[in-house]
Amino acid sequence: MNGFLMVVALVLPVLAGLMVGFVPQIGLHRKTRSIFVGAALALQCLIVVLIALGGEKTVVILHLSENLPIALRSDTLGVIFSLIMTAMWTASAFFAFSYMTHEKNEKTYYAFFMMTLGVLMALCFAATLVTMYLFFEAVTLLSLELVLHERTKESIAASIKYLIYSVAGATMGLLGIFFLVPNTTSSYFVLGGSLNVEALTVAPSALLGVLFLTIVGFSTKAGMFPMHGWLPTAHPVAPSPASAVLSGVITKAGVICVIRVIYYSVGVEFLRGTWVQMALLTLATVTVFMGSMMALNESLLKKRLAFSSVSQVSYILCGLFLFDRTALTGALLHVIFHALIKDGLFLFAGAVIFKTGYTYVDQLKGLGRKMPVVFLCFTILSLGLIGIPPTGGFISKWYIAEGAIAGLSHFPVPVFTWLVPAILLISALLTAGYLLPVSITGFFSQPDEEASQAKLNEVCEPCRLMTVPLIILTLAVVFLGVFPNLMIDIFDSLAALLV
């Protein structure tokens, strides 16, 4: 049954997107379209939950050759990512039902929005490297419309940049697949990896170089330096609901590919203690610090949040590159909490833009008193991203830092033992420096001009379709931070099998 449901999880959103795009009775009427998309997403959520409850199952779609199957598998990792991606997609969609009324090309937006979710589901459940690569590329091509949406000079330039970075990263990833497929003992992903170290067709030193490029390539979607440039360019020009999923979900497409390569194809023992691990950790920690510093110096709200994503997703990559059970558990926790928090933060930005048109932080003076629910949600989500208990961000960052201290005790470069936790702590302080001033400005500052004060008097909370998703995401960050044990048990059990 799970095999059939996985195919449905791929086909349903794609079919729904095509119907929005080509069936006039659905695509041209806003209310009908919203009901149709909402119903499709509700059904998608049910299907993904049923897959999660149904246990592991593999389904082969077709064979490119005897050793190259295109297959889906409902393993634990795929279920984790599919659940969070579907949930975030649904929250952003319901927010968009109101937000997109002031945007052009609504029909096209929802068509590509739904199709992108479909290929993301296939990426989550990919059972082989080739399957993963094909749907990784499909994510890029379909999500491109979310950046291009407004058709302005800026959005066209940003979409070209996004495409160039993504294709370059995917090409680097494809290079590794060419080398890994003939050097693994199984065509399918295997817990702990299946690299045939005893019978490599290339020198180990050459394979290490290829693997470094491969992981950096897939990390492009995750925004790791030096392949991070698309994120701060794409977010300001995309509609806020699109920015929410680009940051909260699309970046995780890169994360799951990195996990599949390291933990399901190669195995950590081949990489542990090598220059590749040292280089990857260096790039990830540099990205954590650099993203925070650039966010601190950015006054455009959505671009500040984009630089924040550059930093925060690399927290996850740090946890992955430590090759430690505790750190891996923390990285998986941060996948969940970063998706919830960053989705919420971009929805906050969308609510502000929708009600006021303001896009810069210094324009938000006094706005918190007119939109208290929205600004309170932003404040709580910000505390989660900083890592203040009892929010979920504290739990995930604690596990990553603890894993760094424990996992690097045997690392050949002792400086990483203290450098990684120190960078994570400094970044948390910088996160407070670029997020909390938004709340302080909103609640406690007065507008500088009479015109601004007059406009402020006309502002009120957005409608329920915009506030309810934001409230739910905020409550989820707090609830899962207070009661994280179920997630910790699941993620720790998985990490024990991978490290």
N, C-alpha and C positions, 0 to 999 in steps of 0.2 A: 504493500500500500504506500509506503514512504517513497518508493521510487516514482510512482505515479504522481504523488503530491509535489515532489521536487520539480518535475516537469511542469506541473500546473503553476508552481510558484514562479517559474521563468516565463511561461506563456501568458498567464493572466495579465500581468502589468503591461507586457508588450502589446497584447491584443487590445487592452483597454486604451493604450496610447494611440494605436492605429485607428480605433473607432472614434476617438476624440478628434483626430486629425482628418478623417475621411468621411465620417457620417455626419451630414449637416444637422440632422435633428439633435445630435448630441453636442457637436463642436461649436455651433453658432448661438446656442441659447445658454446664457450664463447659469441660470438656476438649474437647468437640466444637466448641464455639464458638471456642476459642483456635486449634485446628488449622485451622478454616475461615478465620478472619480472617488467620492467619499465611500460609496458602497463597494467599489472595487478594492479600495485600500482596507476596508473593514474585513472583507473576505480574504484578502492577502494576509492580514494579521492572523486570522483564524487558521489559515493553511500553514503558516510558519509555526504557530504554536502546536498544531497537530504533528508536524514534522519533528519538532523538538520532543514531543511525548512518544513518538513512534519508534525511537531507537535508530541505530545505524543501519543504513541500506545503501547499496550501490546500484546505479542503473547506467548501462552503456547506451549512449545515443547512437554512435556510429564508430566505425574503425577507419581511420585514415590509412593505416597499414596494420600489420599484425601486432606491432609493438606500440602503436600510437592510437589508443582509444580516446574518444571524446566521451567522458563519463562524469556523472554526478554522484556525490556521496554525502549522506547526512551525518557526518561525524560531529563530535563535540565542538570543535573549533568553528565549523561552518554554521552550526546552529546558533552559537553565541553571536557571531557577526550578523547572521540573517535576522535574528530577533531585534538587535539594537538598530540595524539599518532600517528595517520595516517600521519600527516604532518612530524613529526620527523622521522618516519620510512622511508618515501619516500626520504627525504633529505639524510639520511644515506645510503640508497640503491644506489642512484645515485653516491654518493661519492665512494661507494664500487666497482662500476663497473670498476673503474680504480685501486683503492687501492688493491683489492683482486687479481690482476694479479700476485703479487709476493707472494701470499699465497697458501698453499696446500689446498686440500679438498674444492674447491670452490663450487662444486655442492651440497655437504652436507650442507655447510654454508647457501646457498640461500634457500635450502629446509626447513631447520629449522627456518631460518629467517622469511620466509613467514608464516609458520604455527604458529609461535609465535604471529605474528600480528593478525591472525584469533582468537585465544583464548583470546587475549587482548581485541578485540572488544566485544566478548561475556562477558568478565568481566565488561567492561564499561556499557553494556546494561543489566546486570543481574538484575532481578526484585525481587529476593528473596535471603535470606541468603544462602540457600543450593546451588542455582545456582552460586552465587558468590564464594562459597568455592570450588566447583568443578572446575571452570575455573581458580581460583587462583592457585590450585595445577597443573593444566595443563600448566599454564605459567611457573612454575618452571621446569617441566619435559622437555618442549620443548626448553626453553631458556638455559638449561644446556649445550647444544651443542655449544652455542656461547662462553661459557667459555672454554669448552673442546677442541675447534677447532684445536689447534696446535698439540695436542696429545703428548706434552712434559711432563716430570716428574712434572714440575711446574704447567702446565695447568691441569693435572689430579688431583694433590693435591688441586688446587684452586676449581675445579669443585666439588670435594668431600666435601670441606668445604662449598661451596655454597649450595649444596644439604642438608647437615646436618642442617645448619642454617635455610634454607627455610622449610624443613619438620618439624623441631622443632617449628618454628613460626606458620606454618599452623595447627599443632596439638593443639597448644594453642588456635588458632582461632576456631578450631572445638569444643573445650570444651565449648566455649561461645555459639556457635550455638546450642549445645545440650540443654543448659539452656534457651536460648532466644526463640526458636521456640515454646515451650509450654507456654511461659509467655508473648507473644505478641498477640494483638487482631487481627492481620492480618498476613497472610503468606507472603504478599508482603511488600516491603519497603513503608513507609508512611512518608510524610514530617513532620518533628518534632518528629518522633518516634511513636511507638504503644505499648510500654511496659504497661502491665496490672498491675499497681502498687497495685490496690485494691485486687487483687486475685493472688498474687505470690505463686508459689508452693514451694519456698525456702525462707529462711530468707533474708531480704534485705542486711544484712551484708555479708552473704555468696555470694550473687549475685554480690555485689561490688567487692569482691575478684576475682570472675570468670571474671568479665568484665575487670578488670585491666590486668589479664593474656591474655585475648582475644585481647585487644588493643595493648599490647606489642608484642603479637605474630604476628599480621598483620603488625605492624610497623617494623618487621624484614626486609621486602622487602624495606622499606623506610630507613633502615640503622640506626635506633635509638639505642643508647646505652641501654642495653649491648648486643644487637643483631646486631651489626654493622660490625662484623669482616670479613664478606664475601666480602664486597665492596672493601677495599684496596688490597685484595688478588686476586680478580677476574679481576679487570681492567687491571693490567699490563700484564697479559698473554693472554687476549682476543684481537682479531684484533680491531683496533681503531674504525671502524664503529660499531662493536658490543659493545665496551665500551661506545660509544655515546648513544646507545639505552638502555643499561643497566643502565646508570646513568640518562639520560634524560627521559626515558619512564618506564622501569621496576620498578624503585623506586616508580613511581606514582601508580603502581598496589597496593602497600601497602597503599598509601595515600587514594585512593578511597575506599578501604575496611574499613579503619578507619572511614572515613566520613559516610559510609553506616551503620556501627555499632552504632556510637554515634548519628548521626543526623537523621537517617532513621529507626532505630530499637529501640534504648533505649530512646532517648530524653535527652536533656541537663539538664532538671530540676532534673532528678533522680541522676545525677552525680555532678551537680553544688555545689561547696563548700565542697565536700567530700574529704576524704583522697586520693581517686583515682585521682581526678583532681589535687591535690597538688603533688602527686607522678608522674603523667604523665608530668606535667609542669616541675618538677625537672629533670626528665630524658631527656626531650627535650632540656632544656636550658643547661644542662651538655653536651649533644651531640653537640649543636651549638658551645660551647666554645672548647670542646675537639677536635672536627674535625678540627677547624681552627688552633689550636695549633699544631696538628700532621701534617697538611698540611704545616705549616710554617717550620717545621723541616725536611721535606722530599725533597730530591734532584732528585729523579726519577720522571719525569714529569707526567706520567699517574697516578702514585700512589699519587702524590700531588693533582691532580684533583679528584682522588677517595676520599681522605680524605675531600676535599672541598665539595663533594657531601654529605658525612656524615653530615657535618655541615649545608649545605644549605637546604637540604630536611627537617631537623629538624626546620628550620624557619617555614616551612609550618605546621609542627606538633604543634609548639608553637601556631600558629594562630588558629589551630583547637581546642586545649585544653583550650583556654581562654574562650570558650563558649560566645563569643561576636560577634555581627553582623559586626562591622567594621573589627575586627581581622579575621573573617571568610572570608570576602571579600578580605582582603589582602592575606590570605592563598591561595585562589583560583587564585588570580592574580599571586602569586609566583609559582604556579603550571605551569602556562603558561611561565613565564619568565625564570624560572630555566630550563625548558625543552629546550627552545630556546638557552639559553646561554650555558648550559653544553653540549648539542649536538654539538654546534659550537666549544667549547673549545677542545673536544675530536677529532673532525675532524681536528682542527689545529694540534694537536699532531700527528694524522695520516699523515697529509701532510708533517710534518717535518721528521717523521720516513721514509716515502716513498721516499723522496728525498735525505736524508742524512744517515739514519740509527741511528741518534742520539736519545737517550732516556733520557739523564740527562740534567738538566737546565744549568749547567755550560759548556755544550758542544755547546750551542746555540750562542756563542759570534760572533757577526758580521753577523749572519744569516739573521737578519731583513733587511739588505741592499740588500741581494740577493733574498729575498722573501717578499718584502714590502707589497703586498696585503694581504698575509696570516697573517703577523705579525700585520698589522693595524687592521684587523678583530679581532685578538686575543686581542689587546689592548682595542678596543671598547667593546667587550664582557666582558672583565675583569672589565671595569668601570661599566657595567651593573650589574655584580655580586656583586661588592662592594656596589652599590647603589648610583651612581653619576648621577644626572639629566643631560640631559633629557632622559636617558635610562629607560627602563621599570623596572629594579630592584629597582630603587628609589621609584617608585609608590607603589609596592607591600610591600616593607619593611616599608614604611611610614604608610601604613594602618595597618600592624601588630603591629607596635610600638604604634600607636594611640589607637588601640583596647586594647592593653595591659594596657595602663594607664587608659582607661575608664572602661574596663571590670573587672579589679582587685580591683576597689575601694571598692567593697563589699566583697572581698575575706577574709576568716578568718585569713589568714597569711599575714599581711600588707607588709612584706618584698618583696613579689612578685610584689607589685605595682611599685617599682623602679628597682628590680633586673632583671626582664625580659627585659625591654627596655635597661638597662645598658649592659646586655650580648649581645643583638643584636647589639648595637653600638660597643662594643669591638670587636665582631666577624667581623664587617665590616672593622675595622681598620686592623685586622689580615689578612683579605682577601686581602686588598691592599698590605700587607707585603709579601704575597706568590705569588701573580699574577703579580704585576707591575714589579718586578725584571726580569721576563721573557722578557718583552718588552724592558726594559732598557738594559739587556744583549744582546738582539738581535740587537738593533739599535745602541748602543753606545760603546760596548766593542770590543776589537780586539782579535783574536785568539792567544793563548799562543805559539803555535808551528808552525813551517814552514809547516809541513805536514798538519796541520789543515787549514792553509791559502791556501795551494794548493788545498785542497778538496773544500774549500769554493768558490774558483774561478769557480768551475765546477757546482755549484748549481744554479738553477733557479726556477721560480714559477712552481707549478704543473699544470697539464692540466685543462681545463675548467670543466670537470666532477668533479674535486675536489675543484676548487676555487668557482664555481658558487653557490653550496649549502651553502658554508661558507659565501659568500657575502650576500645571501638571508637571512640567519639566522641573520646576523649582522644588516642588514637593518630593519628586522622585530623588533628586540629589540629596535632600535631607534624610528622607526615609531610608534609602539604601546606605547612607552613611551611618545611620543609627543601627540598622539591622543588616550588616554586610555578610553575615556568617554563611548563608547559603551560597552566595557568589564566591566567597573565599574558598569554601570547601570544593566547589566544582572546579574553579580555576587551579587550585593547588593540586588537585588530583590529576588534572590534565598536565600541569607543569612537571609533576613527578614522572610522567611517562615520556616526556620530551627531553629532559635534561639528564 
